[in-house]
Amino acid sequence: MQPPLSPMPPRRSGSSNLFAVFAHLGCFFFPILVPLVIYLLTKDEPGEQFAAGNARESLNFQITLCIAGMVCGILIFAVIGLVLLPLLGLYGGVCIIIAAIKAANGQIWRYPLTLRLIK
């Protein structure tokens, strides 16, 4: 005798998943603007909490990268910024791709080393 099947979690709409993935990948083109617009469009919608959560994470990460980029820009005068700035770009690109893959699989990925300014 087989055990009873557990109930399936509710499926998200296709647009919610698309918004979630685009909130991350759109940062390659418009870093803060894309997640901000998606967050503002989805934060109060009942069925779009998945997209809003991903957009919020992406927005927090982009703000953190912007602050870190400014610090690296200042440190260019101390030469260390010349090393840190490309590493920051590489780190940002890898994290964005990981987050987009997780969003496509239905998960919200919390970016490491990120200031959580938008709650």
N, C-alpha and C positions, 0 to 999 in steps of 0.2 A: 504494500500500500504506500502510495506516495504522500508526502506531507503537502498540506494545502499551499497554494502559491501565495506569496506575499503580494499585496497590492502594488501596482506599478506607480512610480512617482508621476505627477502630472507633467505632461510634455509642454515644453515652452513653444511659443509660436516661432515660426521660421524667421519672422522679422526681429524678434528679440535676440535670437542667436546671431543674426546678421549685424544688428546694431552693436552687439557685444564684441564681435570680431573686428568690426570696423572702428570701434572706439580705440582699439589698440593699434591696428595697422594704419589707420589714418594719421597717426602721429609721425609717420615718416614724411608726410607732406605738410601738415599743419599741426605742429606739436601740441599746443595747448587748446587751440580752437576746436578741433574735431571732438575730443572727449568732453569738452565743456558744452558744446551744442547738444551732443547726444545725452549727456547727463541732464541738462535742462529740459529736453524733450521727454525724457522717460522717467524722471524721478517721481512724479505724481501719478503716473499711469498704473492702474492696478495689475496688469499682466506683464509689465515691463521691468520688474524689480531686478531681474537677472541682468538686463542690459544696463540699467542704472548702476548696479553694483560694479560691473566691469568698467563702465565709464568713470565712475568715482575713483576706482583704483588707478586707472590710466591717468586721470587728471592729477591725482596726488603724485604719481611718479614723474609726470612731466614738469610739475612745479618743482619737485626736488631736483630733477636734472637741470632745470634752468638756474636754480640757486647754485648748484655745484659747478655749472659751467661758468657762472660769473666769478666764483671763487678761483677757478682754474685760470680764467682770463686775467685776473689780478696777479696770480702767481706766475704768469708768463715772464714777468719782470725778474723773478727769482729763478728762472729757467726750469723749475720743477713743473710749471704749468704746461710746458711744451711736451712733457711726458704724460701728464695726467689728463690733458684734454682729449687726445686720441683714445686713451683707455676708457675714459668716460663715455665717449661716443660708441665704442665697441660694446661696453657693458649695457648701455641703453638699447642698442639694436638687438642684442641677444635676448634681453629681458622682454622686449616688445614682442619678439617672435614667439617666445615661450608662452607669454600671456595670451596671444592670439590663438595658439594651438589649444591651450587649456579652455579658452572660451568656446572654440569650435566643438570641443568635447563636452560642453555643458558645465564647466567648472569656473569658479571665480578664483583667479590666482592672485595672491597678495605679493606684490613686488617686494623684494628684500631691500633693506636700507632706505626706506621711503618715509618721509614725513607724512603723517595722516592729518592733513590740514582740512580737508573736506570730509565731513562725517555723514 
